[in-house]
Amino acid sequence: MQTAPSLLSRFGLLRPAISSFGVMSRSVSTAYDVGASTNIKWHEGAVPTEAKETAMQQRGVVVWFTGLSGSGKSTVACTLEHALAESGKITTLLDGDNIRHGLNSNLGFTAADREENIRRIGEVSKLFADTGIITLVSFISPYRKDRDRVRSRVPEGKFVEVFMKVPISICEERDPKGLYKKARAGKLKGFTGIDDPYEEPSNPEVVLEAETPDGKRISPQEQALKLLEYLRGKGFLEGPSK
């Protein structure tokens, strides 16, 4: 019976791996400090992002939905994810409320906590995109500087900011969690759009509005289709060009 290494070698799988790790083991780099972490260094993966993207026939990207509570971020993101899955694409959906159940459960809604909330999910979304996954992120993310910081961490051209440009009147009309009602009654402090600011993106890649110029409501399916066409047009739904 052949051993696992001999089988791997037979199919040409063992030699590249040994070669890659050999190069990594011989490279010498000095440890350094990053933030509060000391004596660390960056380790390159043995399989580059482009190889993973070629295998999946798509390109990693961070699609960042931002907008007021009730603007439809999660609904459109979920609709888009279903459409992408139906066409065989690999995705992940990172939703603000869901993330606060685990990774960010120790954060509140102060300005400092909001900043850390976005910093963490920005780093997570970058990791997914670096793996070639189409990463949909649905967070109010009210502060422009926090969103711009995430953009600066993602490879150029792989951060798509989607601004849900929905008037607060429509968001309050929807009020899926009853939060606007509580905020208006003074029972909820620091609520974005009421007594805490929301800073609109200065130059988003995509703007999704709630209504047409003649006042017709635009459905989540129509909004998701616009995003799907954008991603296709930018080449994210196919592998890297040769």
C-alpha positions as CSV (number, residue, x, y, z in Angstrom):
1,M,0.0,0.0,0.0
2,Q,1.3,3.4,-0.9
3,T,1.8,5.9,1.8
4,A,0.1,9.3,1.8
5,P,3.4,11.2,0.9
6,S,4.0,8.8,-2.1
7,L,0.5,9.3,-3.3
8,L,0.8,13.1,-3.0
9,S,4.1,13.0,-4.8
10,R,2.6,10.8,-7.6
11,F,0.0,13.4,-8.3
12,G,2.5,16.3,-8.2
13,L,1.1,17.8,-5.0
14,L,3.9,17.3,-2.5
15,R,6.8,19.0,-4.3
16,P,5.3,22.5,-4.6
17,A,4.2,22.4,-1.0
18,I,7.7,21.4,0.2
19,S,9.2,24.0,-2.0
20,S,6.9,26.8,-0.7
21,F,7.5,25.9,2.9
22,G,11.2,25.6,2.2
23,V,11.4,29.1,0.9
24,M,9.4,30.3,3.9
25,S,11.6,28.5,6.4
26,R,14.8,30.0,4.9
27,S,13.5,33.5,4.8
28,V,14.7,35.6,7.7
29,S,12.8,38.6,9.0
30,T,13.0,40.7,12.1
31,A,10.2,40.6,14.6
32,Y,8.5,44.0,15.2
33,D,5.6,45.6,17.1
34,V,2.1,46.2,15.9
35,G,-0.1,48.2,18.2
36,A,-0.1,46.5,21.6
37,S,1.4,43.3,20.2
38,T,5.2,42.8,20.4
39,N,7.7,40.6,18.8
40,I,5.5,39.5,15.8
41,K,6.0,39.2,12.1
42,W,3.8,38.6,9.1
43,H,3.7,35.1,7.7
44,E,2.8,34.7,4.0
45,G,0.4,31.9,3.2
46,A,1.7,29.1,0.9
47,V,-1.3,29.5,-1.4
48,P,-1.7,33.0,-2.9
49,T,-5.1,34.7,-3.2
50,E,-5.1,34.5,-7.0
51,A,-4.8,30.7,-6.9
52,K,-7.8,30.5,-4.6
53,E,-9.8,32.9,-6.8
54,T,-8.9,30.8,-9.9
55,A,-10.1,27.7,-8.1
56,M,-13.4,29.4,-7.2
57,Q,-13.8,31.3,-10.5
58,Q,-14.5,34.6,-8.6
59,R,-12.6,37.4,-7.0
60,G,-12.5,38.3,-3.4
61,V,-14.2,41.6,-2.5
62,V,-15.7,43.4,0.5
63,V,-19.1,44.8,-0.3
64,W,-19.8,47.2,2.6
65,F,-23.4,48.2,3.2
66,T,-23.8,51.4,5.2
67,G,-26.9,53.4,6.1
68,L,-29.4,54.2,8.9
69,S,-31.2,51.5,10.8
70,G,-34.1,50.4,8.7
71,S,-32.6,51.5,5.5
72,G,-32.6,47.9,4.1
73,K,-28.9,47.0,4.4
74,S,-29.5,43.4,5.7
75,T,-32.4,42.7,3.5
76,V,-30.6,43.7,0.3
77,A,-27.4,42.0,1.4
78,C,-29.3,38.8,2.1
79,T,-31.1,39.0,-1.2
80,L,-27.8,39.5,-3.0
81,E,-26.2,36.6,-1.2
82,H,-29.1,34.3,-2.4
83,A,-28.6,35.5,-6.0
84,L,-24.9,34.9,-5.8
85,A,-25.3,31.4,-4.3
86,E,-27.8,30.5,-7.0
87,S,-25.1,31.3,-9.6
88,G,-22.5,29.1,-7.8
89,K,-20.5,31.9,-6.0
90,I,-19.0,31.5,-2.6
91,T,-20.0,34.2,-0.2
92,T,-20.2,35.1,3.5
93,L,-22.6,37.6,5.1
94,L,-21.5,39.6,8.1
95,D,-24.4,41.3,9.8
96,G,-24.0,43.9,12.5
97,D,-26.6,42.4,14.9
98,N,-25.3,38.8,14.4
99,I,-21.7,39.8,15.0
100,R,-22.7,41.3,18.3
101,H,-23.9,37.9,19.4
102,G,-20.3,36.6,19.5
103,L,-17.2,38.4,18.3
104,N,-18.3,41.8,19.4
105,S,-20.6,40.9,22.3
106,N,-18.4,42.9,24.7
107,L,-18.9,46.2,22.9
108,G,-21.6,48.8,23.5
109,F,-22.6,51.8,21.4
110,T,-20.3,54.5,22.7
111,A,-18.2,56.3,20.0
112,A,-15.1,54.3,21.1
113,D,-17.1,51.0,21.0
114,R,-18.5,51.8,17.6
115,E,-15.0,52.4,16.3
116,E,-13.7,49.1,17.6
117,N,-16.8,47.3,16.3
118,I,-16.0,48.5,12.8
119,R,-12.3,47.9,13.1
120,R,-12.8,44.3,14.1
121,I,-15.3,43.5,11.4
122,G,-13.1,45.3,8.9
123,E,-10.2,43.0,9.7
124,V,-12.4,39.9,9.5
125,S,-13.9,41.0,6.2
126,K,-10.4,41.5,4.8
127,L,-9.4,38.0,5.8
128,F,-12.4,36.6,3.9
129,A,-11.8,38.7,0.8
130,D,-8.1,37.6,0.9
131,T,-9.4,34.0,0.6
132,G,-11.3,34.9,-2.6
133,I,-14.7,35.0,-0.9
134,I,-17.3,37.6,-1.9
135,T,-17.8,39.2,1.5
136,L,-21.1,41.1,2.2
137,V,-20.9,43.4,5.3
138,S,-24.1,45.0,6.7
139,F,-23.2,47.5,9.4
140,I,-24.7,51.0,10.1
141,S,-21.0,52.1,10.5
142,P,-22.0,55.7,11.1
143,Y,-18.6,57.4,11.1
144,R,-16.9,58.1,7.8
145,K,-13.3,57.8,9.2
146,D,-14.0,54.2,10.4
147,R,-15.3,53.1,7.0
148,D,-12.3,54.8,5.3
149,R,-10.0,53.0,7.6
150,V,-11.4,49.7,6.6
151,R,-11.1,50.7,2.9
152,S,-7.4,51.5,3.5
153,R,-6.8,48.0,4.8
154,V,-8.4,46.2,1.8
155,P,-6.4,45.8,-1.5
156,E,-7.2,48.7,-3.9
157,G,-10.3,48.1,-5.9
158,K,-11.6,45.4,-3.6
159,F,-13.7,47.5,-1.3
160,V,-17.2,48.4,-2.6
161,E,-19.0,50.9,-0.4
162,V,-22.8,50.6,-0.8
163,F,-24.7,53.6,0.6
164,M,-28.3,52.9,1.4
165,K,-29.6,56.4,0.7
166,V,-32.9,56.1,2.4
167,P,-34.6,59.1,4.1
168,I,-35.0,58.8,7.9
169,S,-38.8,59.2,7.4
170,I,-38.9,55.8,5.5
171,C,-36.6,54.2,8.1
172,E,-38.9,55.3,10.8
173,E,-41.9,54.1,8.9
174,R,-40.3,50.7,8.7
175,D,-38.8,50.7,12.2
176,P,-38.4,46.8,12.2
177,K,-37.1,46.7,15.8
178,G,-39.1,49.6,17.2
179,L,-35.9,51.5,18.0
180,Y,-36.9,54.8,16.4
181,K,-40.1,54.9,18.5
182,K,-38.0,54.3,21.7
183,A,-35.5,57.0,20.6
184,R,-38.1,59.5,19.9
185,A,-39.6,58.8,23.3
186,G,-36.3,59.4,25.0
187,K,-36.0,55.7,26.1
188,L,-33.0,55.0,23.9
189,K,-30.0,57.3,24.0
190,G,-27.2,57.6,21.4
191,F,-29.3,56.3,18.5
192,T,-27.9,56.9,15.1
193,G,-29.9,59.5,13.1
194,I,-31.8,60.8,16.2
195,D,-29.3,61.9,18.8
196,D,-26.1,60.4,17.4
197,P,-24.8,61.4,13.9
198,Y,-24.6,59.5,10.7
199,E,-22.0,60.6,8.2
200,E,-22.9,59.9,4.6
201,P,-20.2,58.5,2.4
202,S,-18.4,61.1,0.3
203,N,-17.8,58.9,-2.7
204,P,-19.4,55.5,-2.5
205,E,-19.1,53.0,-5.3
206,V,-22.8,52.3,-5.4
207,V,-25.8,54.3,-4.1
208,L,-29.1,52.5,-3.6
209,E,-32.2,54.7,-3.1
210,A,-35.5,53.7,-1.7
211,E,-37.6,55.5,-4.4
212,T,-37.5,56.4,-8.0
213,P,-37.7,60.2,-8.9
214,D,-41.5,59.8,-9.4
215,G,-41.9,58.3,-5.9
216,K,-42.2,54.6,-6.7
217,R,-40.6,52.3,-4.1
218,I,-37.7,50.3,-5.3
219,S,-37.8,46.6,-4.1
220,P,-34.8,44.8,-2.4
221,Q,-34.7,42.5,-5.5
222,E,-34.2,45.5,-7.8
223,Q,-31.5,46.9,-5.5
224,A,-29.8,43.5,-5.3
225,L,-29.9,43.2,-9.1
226,K,-28.1,46.6,-9.5
227,L,-25.4,45.3,-7.2
228,L,-25.1,42.0,-9.0
229,E,-24.7,43.8,-12.3
230,Y,-22.0,46.1,-10.7
231,L,-20.0,43.1,-9.4
232,R,-20.3,41.3,-12.8
233,G,-19.2,44.5,-14.6
234,K,-16.1,44.8,-12.3
235,G,-15.1,41.2,-12.9
236,F,-15.7,39.9,-9.4
237,L,-17.9,37.0,-10.6
238,E,-15.1,35.4,-12.7
239,G,-11.6,34.2,-12.0
240,P,-8.5,36.4,-12.3
241,S,-7.6,37.2,-15.9
242,K,-4.7,35.2,-17.3
